[in-house]
Amino acid sequence: MNKAELAEKIAERVGITKPQAEEALNTLTQITTETIKAGGEVTLTGFGTFSARARKGREGINPRNPQEKIAIPSVVVAKFKAGKNLKDALKGKEDKRTEPASTVEAGQ
């Protein structure tokens, strides 16, 4: 799923226009990026945490010439740590706080 498809799904579920959903997504990514660049982290409870991590520089091997050593500089990278609800969903466990969709549909 790409950004446009995600915006379309959000617009359908929330009942807003697709441009409004795209603007919300753009704002979310912008704020998240600014916060991480400033050394903070963004936590979406149950979903996960976005943060920045410094990866130390190290000595590597040139893949074109395995006898040659190269210096790999230190760099700051984005990190995502999945939250409990996301982990459980991927394992097939249901979230006990929400009612399954099949029960909602059956009751209508």
Secondary structure, DSSP 8 states (H G I E B T S, - for coil): --HHHHHHHHHHHHT--HHHHHHHHHHHHHHHHHHHHTT--EEETTTEEEEEEEE--EEEE-TTSTT-EEEE--EEEEEEEE-HHHHHHHHT---TTS--HHHHHHT-
